[in-house]
Amino acid sequence: MMLSESQKASFDALMQEKLLMSESKVVVITGASSGIGEATARLLAKQGNAVVLGARREEKLQKVVSEIVSDGGSAVYCVTDASKASDQEALARKAIETYGRIDVWVNNAGIMPLSLLSEDKVEDWDKCVDVNLKGVLYGIHACLGIMRAQKNGHIVNIGSLSSHQTGLTCGVYAATKFGVRAISETLREEEAAAGSGIRVTMLAPGMIATELPQSLTTQEGRDGMQAAYDALAIPAESVAQSVAFAVNMPENTAINEIIIRPTAQRL
């Protein structure tokens, strides 16, 4: 979301007014109502950061925010469909209106509707591209101008092992995750060249205990994938710890990519 001159002036004024100018970070997370997003929000809030949660399911967002606040943390939410640029813009505004800045933006929302290309599931393809690929672009759109105005920031994109490999039924899903990897590396190069101080990290998780298998669109597929995950998956908190590791590095150091999978996962 690039800022006009008047918006920049308003942004600078708001930055001065806000009291939350400490060592803690303001972290925006999409897909934050469950799984990796929720685990990351809880961990970063426990470390003293303010978190802004975005997802579609308001009841779940309310529960997570309430529990973080009850535990002494700082959190707010904004109902957000990551596949809509306007929703992500609203999420960014919520962060600025509440805390005055955005230090970290985690593009976490994702779905995994696997199928053979010959099954011709065009609607699934569209949704996968809209959430996994456009959702990342819309998140960058929402926060990049703000971070450039601040002259620092950190964008964390959640990719997948499928950012590096593909296979039967994974064609479209892997294409979106290869795309996340390409976008992340391009953004890293652009911001380094611009001297913006913005860091970029992509995480590539393997089997993690989340709701992702439930995004398959056939019962047989969901059952089969869930069985595989039940046998191997590691907790979402493991990925959250990796996000925290990257975020907590000194600002002159960027962890650009982390691959994380269960020790027992072969592929």
Secondary structure, 3 states (H helix, E strand, C coil): CCCCHHHHHHHHHHHHHCCCCCCCCEEEEECCCCHHHHHHHHHHHHCCCEEEEEECCHHHHHHHHHHHHHCCCEEEEEECCCCCHHHHHHHHHHHHHHHCCCCEEEECCCCCCCCCHHHCCHHHHHHHHHHHHHHHHHHHHHHHHHHHHHCCEEEEEECCHHHCCCCCCCHHHHHHHHHHHHHHHHHHHHHHHHCCCEEEEEEEECCEECCHHHHCCCHHHHHHHHHHHHHHCEEHHHHHHHHHHHHCCCCCCCCCEEEECCCCCCC
